[in-house]
Amino acid sequence: MTLDRRQFLAEAAAVVAASSLPGVAGATATGAVRHALQPGNDAGTTGTMHRIDREWSGTTTVLVRLPMQPLITTRYNGAVATERGPLVYSLRVSERWTRVNADKPHRELPHGDFEVRPGSPWNYGLVVDPQRASERVRFVEQPVGERPFSPEGAGVMATVTARRLPRWTIESGWAGEISPVDTAWADPRRLPTTEPVDEVTLIPYGCTNIRITEFPRVTDTV
């Protein structure tokens, strides 16, 4: 079952004339009731129930597709975040785990304390247009791992174009504040970055242990 599909079992002890599903704009259904939600017909209106008129008897499987489009939202300081359906996405960063407080009482394993620091570049700005998100962000679904809420277990990944921001560094243990907009105002000739355009991988926020979720927005102009 993929993220944009939901399966329902309709069971009827006797023959009934109709049933209803939650209405979602653009939804389609497959299976015995595919004709009820054919493209071009009423595919449901958000916030309503969609009525399926047919005779129901026994058990019928209805597979409903709920289309999800990528969404780029603007956050604090002009930063951008990537969303799709119920999920928000963060940069996939390799991790360096260091045990701390090992000499303290009651901190023996498996109850130890650890610091997690980035083991790969994290200071990227995204090359995106909020009005054309589907042109820059691509999603791939895969089988969920043994530990779904881990970087290795993520069931969906996104790739997006980005550029490194060398002046964006760690301050006091976390990502320092950066504002490309302020930089442009201070000196319009000074680009936020001269690094080449690259491609980075995003995974669901809940699958990360350290995360960059809101990114500066940059252009692909070198």
Buried (B, 14 or more C-beta within 10 A) or exposed (E): EEBBEBEBEBEEEEEEEEBEBBBBEEBBBBEBBEEBBEEEEEBBEEEEEBEBEBEBEEEBEBBBBBEBEBBBEEEEEBBBBBBBBEBBBBBBBEBEEEEEEEEEEEEEEEEEEEEEEBEEBBBBBBBBEEEEBEEBBEBEEEEEBEEEBBBEBBBBBBBBBBBBBEEBEEEEEEBEEBBBEEBEEEEEEEBBBEBEBEEBBBBBBEBBEBBBBBBBBBBEEE
